[in-house]
Amino acid sequence: MFMIECLKAGDLKVNSVLKQLEIADGQIIYPFDKIKNSEWGYVYEKFVGQILESEGFKVTYNGFNGFTDDGIDLIAEKGNAITFIQCKYFQTKKLSKSHINEILFKASKKLSEAYREKDKQLAFALVVHCTESNFRRTPLKEDPNKQEYPWLHCFKSQDRRYPNLRVGFREIPMHT
């Protein structure tokens, strides 16, 4: 896939003013309108990986393997901690309960293998570009004037389900 090869070529800069991606210090220019809907997820994975690298993490880009990523797009390591990350960048649809269950199910094999490493602090994180555009909101039963994201809450409820595994969520905006 050409987009993946471009992203592997070097650092990514999202230029929202010119509506283009600049890869490998501008050696590759990729206009937004040439990016297929199915490719935006790869762009977002690279973007998130670079953010984490700038925060001092060593990042493995596992999602560039296509459907063989086992539900893990990025593996971020820092010190004694390993965080397995699933990135979601939806432009038109929202994450549902079945999406959340699929995310957790697909990642469970990789997580159970890593769980054997007792000397590591393990985490699994879901990262999206915008909570509001990626999750449906519903009114709270106890206060209809307030709203919540039920499927995000469903995901977060998995935290501390296993003693050595943290489950977290993070929003990392990518302005396009």
Residue, then its C-alpha position, 0 to 999 in steps of 0.5 A: m500500500f503506497m500510503i504505508e510506504c510513504l509513512k514509513a519513509g520518515d516523519l509526518k507533518v500535518n499541514s492543515v493550512l495547505k491541506q496536505l501531509e508532508i513526509a520525510d522533511g517535505q520530500i513527499i507531499y500528499p494532498f488531503d483530497k488524495i487520501k482514501n478514507s481507509e488510509w486516514g487511520y494509518v496517518y493517525e497512527k503515525f501522528v500519534g506515534q510521533i507525539l508519543e516519541s516526542e514524550g520520550f516513548k520508544v514506539t513500535y508501529n505495529g499497525f502498519n502490518g495491516f490486518t495482522d496487527d492483532g488489535i494493537d496499532l502502537i507499542a509504546e515503551k518507557g522505563n518499566a512500562i509498556t502501553f499497547i495502543q489502539c488508535k481510532y480515527f473515524q470521520t463519519k461513524k462513531l464507536s459502538k459497543s460492538h466496536i469496543n468489544e472487538i477492540l478488547f477481544k482483538a487485543s486480548k491475545k497480545l495482552s495475555e502474552a505480555y501479561r506473563e512479563k511480571d516485571k513490566q507495568l502493562a497498559f492498554a489504551l484507546v486513542v482517538h482524535c476527538t471524543e465527541s466525533n468518535f463516541r455517541r452521547t446519551p443523556l444521564k438517567e439521573d440528570p437528563n440535562k447532562q450527557e455521557y459517552p456510554w461506550l467510552h465508559c464501557f471501555k474505561s470500566q475494564d481498568r483494573r479488571y486484571p491486577n497487572l493491567r491498566v486500561g486507559f483512554r486518551e484524546i490526541p487531536m489531529h487537525t486536518 
